[in-house]
């Protein structure tokens, strides 16, 4: 039995989650498998991170903290910066998979559509969508507003 150490448990959970999320994505990852790989229980995941999405955010924020701590960005040497970013992805192949899963599954726009998708009983034609605000050329998936 492992001694009780919250920091070590968190680190094991993040390590196991990194492998699970990189392999299966956010939707495909299972909390049961993460807990078993970390030699912890599911309740600890929810206690420390709140949800599976919170655990995924902790995994990505760990990479972001390490990236921001290193001084590879130099505005005067953009090719060198690009090479350093490439090297970071080469050293951490799971980072490329994690960021791809994030873009595919969790990277949806955070603003919600202001018009709910409710049906109304009136038969009048729907009003046209409002004009796009400056700098917002994207339409929401329901095509009722601009985001």
QUITA-V569004 format. One record per residue. N is the residue number from 0. SS is DSSP state (2 for helix, 1 for strand, 0 for the rest). BURIAL is # if it has 9 or more other C-alpha atoms within 8 Angstrom, else .. Layout:
BEGIN
[[N SS BURIAL] [N SS BURIAL]]
END
This chain:
BEGIN
[[0 0 .] [1 0 .] [2 0 .] [3 0 .] [4 0 .] [5 2 .] [6 2 .] [7 2 .] [8 2 #] [9 2 #] [10 2 .] [11 2 #] [12 2 #] [13 2 #] [14 2 #] [15 2 #] [16 2 #] [17 2 #] [18 2 #] [19 2 #] [20 2 #] [21 2 #] [22 2 .] [23 2 #] [24 2 #] [25 2 #] [26 2 .] [27 2 .] [28 0 #] [29 0 .] [30 2 #] [31 2 .] [32 2 #] [33 2 #] [34 2 #] [35 2 #] [36 2 #] [37 0 #] [38 0 .] [39 0 #] [40 0 #] [41 2 #] [42 2 .] [43 2 .] [44 2 #] [45 2 #] [46 2 .] [47 2 .] [48 2 #] [49 0 #] [50 0 .] [51 2 #] [52 2 .] [53 2 #] [54 2 #] [55 2 #] [56 2 .] [57 2 #] [58 2 #] [59 2 #] [60 2 .] [61 2 .] [62 2 #] [63 2 .] [64 2 .] [65 2 .] [66 2 .] [67 2 .] [68 2 .] [69 0 .] [70 0 .] [71 0 .] [72 0 .] [73 0 #] [74 0 .] [75 0 .] [76 0 .] [77 2 #] [78 2 .] [79 2 #] [80 2 #] [81 2 .] [82 2 .] [83 2 #] [84 2 #] [85 2 .] [86 2 .] [87 2 .] [88 2 #] [89 2 .] [90 2 .] [91 0 .] [92 2 .] [93 2 #] [94 2 #] [95 2 #] [96 2 #] [97 2 #] [98 2 .] [99 2 .] [100 2 #] [101 2 #] [102 2 #] [103 2 .] [104 2 #] [105 2 .] [106 0 .] [107 0 .] [108 0 .] [109 0 .] [110 0 .] [111 0 .] [112 0 #] [113 0 .] [114 0 .] [115 0 .] [116 0 .] [117 0 .] [118 0 .] [119 0 .] [120 0 .] [121 0 .] [122 0 .] [123 0 .] [124 0 .] [125 0 .] [126 0 .] [127 0 .] [128 0 .] [129 0 .] [130 0 .] [131 0 #] [132 0 .] [133 0 .] [134 0 .] [135 0 .] [136 0 #] [137 0 .] [138 1 #] [139 0 #] [140 0 .] [141 0 .] [142 0 .] [143 0 #] [144 0 #] [145 1 #] [146 0 #]]
END
